[in-house]
């Protein structure tokens, strides 16, 4: 007999239906959060024209950097919170903060808007790890834990690209509807979803004591911060087409991951060369029309991101994959938000030399991969 007097086959079918339901709701929530975190941070609805003129490039960088800071401060606390109250509560709080930041984002105050960007980042930080763990819990019943990790992380990169393609459709009216949808979805998460198998989170110290994860995070922080900084910059400089060109390659992540074993080159070497190439392309941004290099920048960053995820996926046990990814993104986002601000100042005051300086920083960050001790 199955659960609650049901036949085993019927119980198994119900679990699968619930697993798909949890996966669908989790991705729906992630879509709303990314639309806020990326699109609203990039558009900012042209608030306070005088401040935009005074700040120049920094006007567009600061909102994204602020959202990244909000994401940073809640990543690790979310992993502790889910240990005590499960996965639903952090997801619920994340969607509520996301909804509030959207509903009130029509403010005419630049500083209030920045605070709302910070809330948007907090929403993503609270939602990301718990939603992955909740999905893993349901799919682990079928022994598909590793598969669902890859599928969920791949969906993030695809949603990332799709979100940037929708930037022009995000208006003051649209954000109100998205905010309400986020609040409604938070209630659905709270009252209709539950943990079927609780994957206990091991101590975060087990990850933080691994020097290779820390070094990977530090090295990845420069490309991560620069890439996110390019999204609002290209949006306002060259329009949606350039932003799509920058992020479209992320859609290839699932395909590239599928054929990862066909590559015989050591992953650290791939990271080293790809990051160095990314630095060279960033230097070209200052002396060539961005549209000529944005597609290449997006593709090379996709390779860097995929290589990072691949190494993390093989570096730690499955039970530590979420903690490791959270720790990686926390460290990378702390440094990346600073890099984003530095990038804004460099471009605004140094022009072409600023792009070259950012390119050099990326190349220098690639040298960290040479001192990693891991062997894959």
N, C-alpha and C positions, 0 to 999 in steps of 0.2 A: 504494500500500500504506500501511497505517496503522502504528501503533507496534508493535514486536516482531512484525512479519509479519502483523498483523491488518489486515483491511480498514478503510478510513477510517471507514465508517459504524459498524462494531463498536467501534473505538477511541473514537469520539465518544460512543457510548452508555455505555461504561465510565467515561469521564471524568465524564459527567453523573451516573451512579450514585454515583461517588465524591464528587462535589460535594455531592449531597444527603446522603450519609453524614457528610461533614465538617460540614455545616450542622446536621444533627440532633445529632451528638455535642457540637458547640460550644454549642448551645442547652441541651442536657441538663446540661452542666457549669455553664453560667451559672445555670440554675434552682437547682441545689444550692447554689451560692455565694450567690445572693440570698436563699434561704431561711435561710441562716446569717447573712448580713450584716444583713438586715432583721429577720427573725422572732426569732432568738435574741437579738439586741441589744435588741429591744423587750420580750421576756418576762423574760429574765435569771432565770427560775425563782424569783423572789421570794427571792433569796439574802439572808441576814443581815438579819432583820427590824429589828433595832435601827438599823442603818445606813440602812435605807430610811426609817425614821421621822425620823431626824436630818437626812438630806439632803433629804427631801421630793421636790419635782419634779426636783431635780438627780440623784437616784438613777437616774431613768429617762433623763435626758439624757446623762449621762456615758458609758454603754456605747455609745450610737450615735455620740457624738462621738469616742470612742476608735477605733471601727471606721472612721470617716471619716478619722481621722489615719493609720491603717494603710494605707488606700487611697491616701492622699496620698503617702506616702513611697516607694511602689513604682510609681506611674504612670509617671513619666519613666524611672526605671531599667529598667523593663520594655521600653521602646522601644529603649534602648541594647542590652539583652541580646539581643533578637530579631535585631538587626543582626549579631550575632556567632555565635549558635548556632541561629538560626531561631525558628520560632514554637512548636514543640512543647514545648521545655524550659521556657519561662516558664509555659505552660499547665499542664504537669505539676507544677511547683513550686506554682503557685497552688492546684491541686486538692488537693495533699498538705497544704499549710498549712490549707486549708479543712477537710479531713477531720480533721486533728489537733485543730483548734480546736473542732470539733463533738464528737469522741469524749471529750475531757476537759472539756467545758463543764458537766458535772454537778458540778463542784467546789463545795464549800461556802464557798470563800473569795471574797469580792467582788473583791479585788485580783487574784487569779489569773484570775478570770472576765474582768476588764478586759484583762489581758494576752492572753487567748484572743480577746477581741473585736478586739484590735489585729492578731492573726494572721489573723482572718477578713477584716479590711480589706486586709491585705497580699495575701491570696489573690485577692481581687477585682481589686486593682491589677495583679497579675502576669498575671491571666487575660484581662482585658477586651480590651486592645489587640491582643495576639497572636492571640486567637481571631478577632477581626474581620479581621485581616490574613491569617490562614490561610484563612478562608472567602473573602475577596476573591481570594486567589491561585487557588483552584479555579474560582470563578465568572467570573474575568476571561477564562478560555479561551473562554467564550461571549459575551464582550463585555458582560457584565451587571454590571460593577463598580459603577456608580452605583446600579443597582436593588438590589443585594444590600446596599449600605451602608444604604439606607433601610429595607429589610426587616429587617436585623439590629438597627438602632437602634430600630425600631418594636417588635421582639420584646422588647427590653430593657424598654420602658415597659409592655408588656402583662404580662411576667413580674413586673415591679415591683408592679403592681396585684394579680395573682393571688397573689403571695407574701404580701402583707399580709392577704388574705382567708383565708389558711391559718394565721394566727398561733395561733389557739386549738388547732390540731391539733399544734403543736410542743410536745412534752413531753420529759421527761428520757430516756424510752425511745426516742422518735422520733429525737432527735438522734444517738444511737448508731448507728442504722441509716443515717441520712443521712451520718454521718461515714465509715462503712465503704463506702457507695456512692461517696462522693467519692474515696476511696483507690483503689477498683477502677477507677473511670472514669479516674483519672490514669494507670493502667497501660495502659488501652485507648488513650488519647491518645498515650502515649509509643511504643507498639509497633505501632499500626495507622494512624496518621495521618502524613502527610508533606506538604511543600510541593511542589506541582506547578509553580507559577509563583511565584517569590519576588519579592514587591513590595518592592524596596529602600526603606528608610526614608531620606528626605532628612534632612539635619542638622536637629536640633530648633531650632537657632538661626535657621533660616529662618522658623520660627513665632514664636519668642520675640522676634524683632526687629520683629514686626508689632504696633504699638501698639493697633490696633483689637481684636485677639484678646485682648490683656491687659485692655483696658478692658471688653470684654464679660465676661470672666471675673470681674473685680472687681465689676461691677454684678450679675452673676448669683449671686454668692456669698451675698448676704444672703437672697434668696428660697430658694436651695438649702438653706442651713443651717437656716432656719426651718421649711421644709417637712419636712425629715428629722426635725427635733426634734419636730414635731407627731405623728409616727407613734407613738413610745412613749408620749407624753403622752396622746393620745386613747385609746390602747389601754388604759391603766390607769385613766383617768378615766371613760370612757364605754363601754368594751368594743369588741368587734370591729366592730360595726355602724358606729360612728363612724369607725373606721380605714378600713373599706371605702368609706364615703362620701367620705373624704378622697382616696383613691387610685383610685377606680373610673374617673374621667374620663381617666386615663392610657391606658385602652384605646382611647379615641377618637383617639389620636395618628396611627395609620396612615390613618384616614378623613380627618382634618383635613389631613394632609399631601397626600393625593391631590387635594384641592380647593384647594390653596394658591394656585394661579394665578387663582382666581376672586376673590381678595381684591385690590383695587386700592390699598389703603392702604399707604403706605411702611412697611416692616418695623420701622424704628426707632420710628415713631410707635406701632405696635402694641405693641412692647416697653415703651415709655414709659407708655402708658395702662394696659396690662395690669398692669405692675408697681405703678403707683400705686394701681390698684383693689385689688390684692392687699394692699397696705399698709393701705388702708381696711378691708378685710375682717378683717385681723388685729386691728385696733383694736376691731372689733365683738366679737371673741372674748371680750373681757373684760367686756362689758356685756350680752351676749345668750347664750342657751344655744348651745353650740358646734354642736349638731346642725342648727341653722338655717342655719349659714353654711359648714359643712365642705364640702358639695357645691360651693358657689360657689368656695371657696378652692381645691379640687382642680381645678376646671375652669379657673380663671384661671391657676393654676400650669402646667397643661398647655399653655395658649396661650403662656405665657412660655417654657417649655422648647422647644416646637416652633419658636417664632420664633428662639430662640438657635441651634438646630440648623440651621434654614433659612439663617440668615445665614452661619454657619460653612461650610455646604455650598457656598455661592455665593461666599464670600470667598476661598477658597483652591483650588488645583488638586486634582484627585482624589488625587494621590500624597501630598498633605499633610493629607488629611482626618483620618486617624487620629492623626497627631501633633498637629494642631490641637485635636481633641477631647480628647486626653490632657492637653495643656497647659491647656486651658480648665478641665477637671475638677480638675486639680491645684491651680491657683490658687484656684478656687471652693471646693474642699474645705478648703484651708488656712484661708481666712478663714471659711468656713462652719462649720467645727468650733468656731472661737472664738465665732462668733455663736450657735451652739447652746448653749454654756455660758452666755453672757451672757443668752440667752433664759431659761434655767432659773433663774438667779438673779433676773432681773427679775420673772418670774411668781411665784416663791416669796416674795419679800420685798416686792414692790410691788403684787401682785394685779392689779386692773383697770388701774392706771396702768402696770404692766409690759407688758401687752398693747398698750396705746396707744403706749408707747415703742418696742416692736418694730415696730408699724405705721409709725411715723414713720421709723424706720431704713430700712424697705423703700421708702417714698416717696422718701427722700433718695437711695437707691441708683438709683432710676429716672432721676434727673437726669443720670446719667453718659451715658445714651443720647443726650442732647441734644448732647454734645460729640464724638460719634463722627464720623470723617471719611469713613467709607465711603458709597458711593452705590450702591444696588441698583436 
